[in-house]
Structures are given as C-alpha cells and as structure tokens.
C-alpha cells in the first residue's frame, strides 16, 4: 500500500468516529433540554409574606377637617375694619391679632362702665350711712336692707359692663381687636380694610392643623362589611419619586342609609397629618378587615388571569405550576391574597407570560 492510500484510510476513519460522537451527543442534549424546560427563562422568585389583615376594598374619599377643627371669629359689635393683619392661608398663633375694628357701641359701653362705677360708689356710701342709723335706732331696719339691695344691684351692673368691655377687647378710643382663638391657619378673611364688619357674620375662620378626616363613599356590597373601628390606609404619591408611605386611620362612623342618587353609603374615617394631606383633596382609601383575617402579600406582577381567574405560579421542585388564588386587594405594587397561597411559599415574579404559554402547550 502506498503512503497516499494509507493517509486516506486514516482520514476516513477519523471522520467516521467524529460523526458517531455527534450522533450520540444529540440525544443527550435533547434529553438535557427536556429535563430543564426553564433553562432559557430568567425567573425572579419571591416568597409570600404574611399580612395581619386583608383589605376588603378600595373606595374614593375626600379629605376634610373634623367639625371641631374650624373655629369662627366673630365681632361682638358691628363696625368698620380699621386694619386687617392677616391673609388667607397664613399661620397664626392663639391670641394673635387678626383685625382692628372701630364701632360706636364700645364707646357707649365705656361710658356705661364709668357710670356703673360711680353708682357703686354712691350705693356703698348710702348703705353704710343707713346701716349706722339703723343700728342706732334712728330709722327702721327695712331702710338699711333696701340700701344693701341697691348696692348689690349696682355691683351687678358694674360686673356686666366690665364683661362687655373684656368681651370686645374694647380700648379707650372705642376700637376692638379681634384675635385668633386657636393656633392654626386662616381659612377665611371676610372684611377688607375700611369695609364693614357685621356682628352676625364671622369675618374670620381659623382651621386647626394636625388632625384630618376622610369622607368615604361605600358601595352597597361593602356597606354591611364596614364597621366603626376598622382600619384604613391612604397612599399618597411622593413628589420626589420616592416610595410613598401609607397614612393610617380608622373608621369613625357609617351612615345607616343609602344615598338614592349615588347608591352609596357615606362613612367617615379619621387620619393623621402627613405631607400631602390637605382638606379637599380626593384620595383612594383602602379599608382593612379585622385583625384576625390574615392573608399573604406578593408582587402584583406575580398575579395573572388564566381562564378568567387569578393565578400565581408556585415553585414545585425545579418548575413552576399555576395555582388559582383569591385576590382581596391590590395597591402599592402588592397584591393581597386571601385564599390559595400560604406564607413562605415561593412564587414567580417575572416571566409570567412565558410560564403561562408553556403551561398552555
């Protein structure tokens, strides 16, 4: 055999061996691929976290002030505003001056106060003289008693005039200073400088800060489930892009009747003060169930509709299987599950659509 023939024979044998190895490796690769169907997916696994109470629903609400948080400042006598010291929205302290009002009636009160003081002085002198004469037997005791009664009346008139002066903050020139009764913000300024101040209308309204309430509109399906004492949460978006912190509160009262126009039941809840909480703002309120109605929370993206029902993909060995669950509420990127999942179980939080397609095959 020549050298060329020998080289050809060796080359043919090597090619045959390589082909055999490739044919034997193909089934192994196919078997490996079938053993790990999730090899090409990047799945983020998270564990279900227990929560103390399950939200029973989310309803619209409007932030309001408690009834006792608004205080009206009234003028005891009608007059004209000489000076106005505050504007709407301004923060004021208790006792701070709001306006200076001039009226004719305070001047008359000052005059009545002087007359009442002189009458008391005269009644005291007369009562003292008659008491001395009665003790000496010169006059009847009845006349001394009448003088003491007249003195008591004069003193009562003097006390009344002093109260009127103190009520209006009346100064010697007949002006009254209206002052803030509480610490808070000025919600209403009625009079302008030089304008009239009516004694029957409130020229100023002060709103206290630190406590708010929310008026809720409950649908009929939640009317019977909501009771005073239940917790509520309001989540306000942060202006700087940071994660918003929930503001907690509590149901105070639930109306016993349904509004025929809106087919809803009005309720009121108390909430604490927080950045972004202002009276008149519309918010979404989550109503929490009782403390013994626990559930679990998972990322909202872990829940997907399959056949019209909510499902999550639960880890079972090296794969994920769909499981039907009952979602009580969603909010803040989380879904609260009432039934179908236990705390500590691992669910898929990504590639949910791919898992759904794989299980549909």
C-alpha positions as CSV (number, residue, x, y, z in Angstrom):
1,X,0.0,0.0,0.0
2,X,1.4,3.4,-0.9
3,X,1.8,6.3,1.5
4,X,-1.1,8.2,-0.1
5,X,-3.5,5.3,0.3
6,X,-2.6,4.9,3.9
7,X,-3.2,8.6,4.7
8,X,-6.7,8.5,3.0
9,X,-7.6,5.4,5.1
10,X,-6.7,7.1,8.4
11,X,-8.6,10.3,7.5
12,X,-11.8,8.4,6.6
13,X,-11.7,6.5,9.9
14,X,-11.3,9.8,11.9
15,X,-14.3,11.4,10.1
16,X,-16.4,8.3,10.8
17,X,-15.5,8.4,14.5
18,X,-16.4,12.1,14.7
19,X,-19.8,11.6,13.1
20,X,-20.6,8.8,15.6
21,X,-19.7,11.0,18.5
22,X,-22.0,13.8,17.2
23,X,-24.9,11.4,16.7
24,X,-24.6,10.1,20.2
25,X,-24.3,13.6,21.7
26,X,-27.5,14.9,20.1
27,X,-29.9,12.7,22.1
28,X,-28.0,13.7,25.3
29,X,-28.5,17.4,24.5
30,X,-32.2,16.8,23.7
31,X,-32.6,14.9,27.0
32,X,-30.9,17.7,28.9
33,X,-33.2,20.3,27.3
34,X,-36.3,18.3,28.1
35,X,-35.1,17.8,31.7
36,X,-34.9,21.6,32.4
37,X,-37.6,23.4,30.4
38,X,-36.9,26.7,32.3
39,X,-33.3,26.9,31.3
40,X,-33.9,29.8,28.9
41,X,-36.0,31.9,31.3
42,X,-34.8,34.4,33.9
43,X,-37.3,34.0,36.7
44,X,-37.3,36.1,39.8
45,X,-38.5,34.1,42.7
46,X,-40.1,35.7,45.8
47,X,-41.7,34.4,48.9
48,X,-45.3,35.2,50.0
49,X,-45.3,37.4,53.1
50,X,-48.0,37.2,55.8
51,X,-50.1,40.3,56.5
52,X,-52.1,40.9,59.6
53,X,-55.4,41.9,57.9
54,X,-56.8,41.6,54.5
55,X,-58.1,44.8,52.7
56,X,-61.8,44.3,51.9
57,X,-61.8,47.0,49.2
58,X,-60.7,50.4,48.0
59,X,-63.1,53.3,47.7
60,X,-62.9,57.0,46.8
61,X,-62.7,59.6,49.5
62,X,-62.3,63.3,50.2
63,X,-60.0,64.7,52.9
64,X,-61.9,67.0,55.2
65,X,-61.4,68.7,58.6
66,X,-63.1,67.5,61.8
67,X,-66.1,69.6,62.8
68,X,-64.2,70.9,65.9
69,X,-61.2,72.0,63.8
70,X,-62.9,75.0,62.3
71,X,-63.5,78.0,64.6
72,X,-65.3,81.2,63.6
73,X,-64.1,84.5,64.9
74,X,-67.0,86.9,65.4
75,X,-67.2,90.6,66.3
76,X,-69.3,91.3,69.3
77,X,-70.4,94.7,67.8
78,X,-70.8,95.8,64.2
79,X,-68.3,98.4,62.9
80,X,-65.7,99.1,60.3
81,X,-62.4,97.3,59.8
82,X,-59.6,99.9,60.5
83,X,-56.8,97.4,59.9
84,X,-56.6,93.8,58.7
85,X,-53.4,92.0,59.8
86,X,-53.7,88.5,58.2
87,X,-54.4,86.9,54.8
88,X,-56.0,83.6,53.9
89,X,-53.6,80.6,54.4
90,X,-51.5,82.4,56.9
91,X,-50.4,80.6,60.0
92,X,-51.4,82.2,63.3
93,X,-50.9,81.6,67.0
94,X,-53.6,81.6,69.6
95,X,-54.2,85.2,70.8
96,X,-52.6,86.8,67.7
97,X,-54.3,89.9,66.4
98,X,-56.4,89.4,63.2
99,X,-58.0,92.8,62.7
100,X,-58.7,96.2,64.4
101,X,-62.4,97.2,64.3
102,X,-63.9,100.6,65.3
103,X,-67.5,100.7,66.4
104,X,-69.8,103.2,68.2
105,X,-71.2,100.8,70.7
106,X,-67.9,100.2,72.5
107,X,-67.7,103.9,73.3
108,X,-71.1,103.7,74.8
109,X,-70.0,100.7,76.8
110,X,-67.1,102.6,78.2
111,X,-69.4,105.4,79.3
112,X,-71.8,102.9,80.9
113,X,-68.8,101.4,82.7
114,X,-67.9,104.8,84.2
115,X,-71.5,105.4,85.3
116,X,-71.7,101.9,86.9
117,X,-68.6,102.6,88.9
118,X,-70.0,105.9,90.2
119,X,-73.3,104.2,91.1
120,X,-71.5,101.6,93.1
121,X,-69.6,104.3,95.0
122,X,-72.8,106.1,95.8
123,X,-74.7,103.0,96.8
124,X,-71.8,101.9,99.1
125,X,-71.9,105.3,100.9
126,X,-75.7,105.3,101.2
127,X,-75.7,101.7,102.5
128,X,-73.0,102.4,105.1
129,X,-74.9,105.5,106.4
130,X,-78.3,103.8,106.7
131,X,-76.8,100.8,108.4
132,X,-75.3,103.1,111.0
133,X,-78.6,104.9,111.5
134,X,-80.5,101.6,111.8
135,X,-78.1,100.3,114.4
136,X,-78.7,103.5,116.5
137,X,-82.4,103.0,116.2
138,X,-83.0,106.3,114.4
139,X,-84.5,104.7,111.3
140,X,-86.2,101.4,110.6
141,X,-84.0,98.4,109.7
142,X,-86.0,97.9,106.5
143,X,-84.5,101.1,105.0
144,X,-81.0,99.7,105.7
145,X,-81.9,96.5,104.0
146,X,-83.2,98.4,100.9
147,X,-79.9,100.2,100.7
148,X,-77.9,97.0,100.8
149,X,-80.1,95.6,98.0
150,X,-79.5,98.7,95.9
151,X,-75.7,98.2,96.4
152,X,-75.9,94.6,95.2
153,X,-77.7,95.8,92.0
154,X,-75.1,98.5,91.4
155,X,-72.3,96.0,91.7
156,X,-74.1,93.5,89.3
157,X,-74.4,96.3,86.7
158,X,-70.7,97.1,87.1
159,X,-69.7,93.5,86.6
160,X,-71.8,93.3,83.5
161,X,-70.2,96.4,81.9
162,X,-66.7,95.0,82.7
163,X,-67.6,91.7,81.0
164,X,-68.8,93.6,77.9
165,X,-65.5,95.6,77.8
166,X,-63.5,92.4,78.1
167,X,-65.6,90.6,75.5
168,X,-65.0,93.1,72.8
169,X,-61.4,93.9,73.7
170,X,-62.6,97.5,73.8
171,X,-59.9,100.1,74.2
172,X,-60.2,103.7,75.4
173,X,-60.7,105.0,71.8
174,X,-63.6,102.6,71.1
175,X,-61.7,100.1,68.9
176,X,-61.9,96.3,69.2
177,X,-59.1,93.8,68.5
178,X,-60.2,90.5,67.0
179,X,-57.8,87.7,68.0
180,X,-57.3,84.1,66.9
181,X,-59.0,81.7,69.4
182,X,-56.7,78.8,68.4
183,X,-53.4,78.1,66.7
184,X,-53.8,77.1,63.0
185,X,-54.3,78.7,59.6
186,X,-56.6,81.4,58.4
187,X,-59.2,79.7,56.2
188,X,-61.4,82.7,55.5
189,X,-60.9,86.5,55.6
190,X,-64.2,88.4,55.1
191,X,-63.6,92.1,55.6
192,X,-61.3,94.4,53.7
193,X,-59.6,97.4,55.2
194,X,-62.2,100.1,55.6
195,X,-65.1,97.6,54.9
196,X,-68.0,96.8,57.2
197,X,-67.9,94.1,59.9
198,X,-71.3,92.7,60.7
199,X,-71.9,91.4,64.1
200,X,-74.0,88.4,62.7
201,X,-71.4,87.1,60.3
202,X,-67.9,85.6,61.0
203,X,-65.3,87.8,59.5
204,X,-62.5,85.2,60.1
205,X,-62.4,81.4,60.2
206,X,-59.4,79.6,61.7
207,X,-58.6,75.9,60.9
208,X,-56.6,73.8,63.3
209,X,-53.8,71.6,61.9
210,X,-52.8,68.1,63.0
211,X,-55.9,66.0,62.5
212,X,-58.0,65.3,59.4
213,X,-60.9,63.1,58.4
214,X,-61.9,61.4,55.2
215,X,-65.4,61.2,53.8
216,X,-65.9,57.8,52.1
217,X,-68.4,56.6,49.5
218,X,-69.1,52.9,50.2
219,X,-70.8,50.8,47.5
220,X,-73.7,48.7,48.5
221,X,-71.6,45.5,48.5
222,X,-69.3,47.0,51.2
223,X,-72.0,48.8,53.3
224,X,-72.6,45.9,55.7
225,X,-69.0,44.8,55.9
226,X,-67.6,48.1,57.1
227,X,-67.9,48.9,60.8
228,X,-66.6,51.6,63.1
229,X,-63.2,50.7,64.4
230,X,-61.9,49.2,61.2
231,X,-58.5,50.4,59.9
232,X,-58.0,52.4,56.7
233,X,-54.9,53.3,54.7
234,X,-54.2,56.2,52.2
235,X,-51.2,56.0,49.9
236,X,-50.1,59.4,48.5
237,X,-47.5,59.6,45.7
238,X,-44.2,61.2,46.7
239,X,-43.3,64.3,44.8
240,X,-39.6,63.4,44.6
241,X,-40.2,59.9,43.2
242,X,-39.6,58.1,46.5
243,X,-41.8,55.4,47.7
244,X,-44.9,56.7,49.2
245,X,-45.6,55.8,52.8
246,X,-49.2,54.8,53.7
247,X,-51.2,57.1,56.1
248,X,-53.2,55.0,58.6
249,X,-56.6,55.8,60.1
250,X,-59.8,54.4,61.5
251,X,-63.4,54.3,60.6
252,X,-65.4,56.6,62.9
253,X,-69.0,56.3,61.6
254,X,-71.1,54.7,58.9
255,X,-74.3,56.1,57.7
256,X,-77.3,53.8,58.3
257,X,-79.0,54.6,54.9
258,X,-78.1,54.5,51.2
259,X,-78.0,57.7,49.1
260,X,-80.6,57.2,46.4
261,X,-78.7,59.3,43.9
262,X,-75.3,57.7,44.2
263,X,-76.4,54.3,45.5
264,X,-73.6,54.5,48.1
265,X,-73.3,54.7,51.8
266,X,-71.4,57.7,53.4
267,X,-68.8,56.9,56.0
268,X,-66.2,59.0,57.8
269,X,-62.7,58.0,59.0
270,X,-60.0,59.7,61.0
271,X,-56.4,60.0,59.7
272,X,-53.3,61.6,60.9
273,X,-51.4,64.6,59.4
274,X,-48.8,63.9,56.7
275,X,-47.2,65.7,53.8
276,X,-49.7,65.9,51.0
277,X,-52.8,65.7,53.3
278,X,-54.8,68.8,52.7
279,X,-58.5,69.4,53.1
280,X,-60.5,69.0,49.9
281,X,-58.0,66.5,48.2
282,X,-59.5,63.4,46.6
283,X,-57.8,60.2,47.6
284,X,-58.2,56.4,47.3
285,X,-58.8,54.7,50.6
286,X,-58.1,51.1,51.3
287,X,-60.4,49.6,54.0
288,X,-58.7,46.9,56.1
289,X,-60.6,43.9,57.6
290,X,-60.4,42.7,61.1
291,X,-57.0,41.7,62.6
292,X,-57.8,38.0,62.5
293,X,-58.5,37.9,58.8
294,X,-54.9,37.4,57.8
295,X,-53.6,36.7,54.2
296,X,-50.4,36.9,52.2
297,X,-48.8,39.6,50.0
298,X,-47.0,39.0,46.7
299,X,-45.9,41.4,44.0
300,X,-48.8,42.5,41.9
301,X,-47.0,41.4,38.7
302,X,-47.0,37.8,40.0
303,X,-50.7,37.5,39.5
304,X,-52.1,36.7,36.0
305,X,-55.5,35.8,34.7
306,X,-55.9,32.2,33.4
307,X,-59.4,31.2,32.3
308,X,-60.9,34.4,33.8
309,X,-59.5,33.6,37.3
310,X,-56.5,34.9,39.2
311,X,-53.5,32.6,39.3
312,X,-49.9,32.6,40.5
313,X,-47.0,30.3,39.5
314,X,-45.8,28.4,42.6
315,X,-42.4,26.7,42.7
316,X,-42.6,22.9,42.8
317,X,-39.2,21.4,42.6
318,X,-37.4,22.7,39.5
319,X,-40.5,24.0,37.8
320,X,-43.5,26.4,38.5
321,X,-47.1,25.3,38.5
322,X,-50.1,27.6,38.2
323,X,-52.4,27.8,41.2
324,X,-55.7,29.5,41.5
325,X,-55.9,32.2,44.2
326,X,-58.3,34.8,45.5
327,X,-57.0,38.4,45.4
328,X,-58.5,40.6,48.1
329,X,-57.0,43.9,47.0
330,X,-54.1,45.4,45.2
331,X,-52.1,48.6,45.9
332,X,-48.6,50.0,46.1
333,X,-47.3,47.3,43.7
334,X,-48.5,44.5,46.0
335,X,-51.4,42.1,45.8
336,X,-53.0,40.7,48.9
337,X,-54.2,37.1,48.5
338,X,-56.9,35.8,50.8
339,X,-57.1,32.1,49.7
340,X,-54.9,29.7,47.7
341,X,-51.4,30.6,48.9
342,X,-49.6,30.3,52.2
343,X,-46.9,32.5,53.8
344,X,-43.4,31.3,52.9
345,X,-44.3,29.7,49.5
346,X,-42.2,30.7,46.6
347,X,-43.9,32.3,43.5
348,X,-42.6,33.6,40.2
349,X,-42.5,37.4,40.0
350,X,-41.2,37.6,36.4
351,X,-41.5,35.9,33.0
352,X,-45.2,35.2,33.9
353,X,-46.4,35.4,30.3
354,X,-43.8,32.8,29.2
355,X,-44.8,30.5,32.0
356,X,-48.5,30.8,31.1
357,X,-47.6,30.0,27.4
358,X,-45.6,26.9,28.5
359,X,-48.4,25.6,30.6
360,X,-50.9,26.1,27.9
361,X,-49.0,23.8,25.5
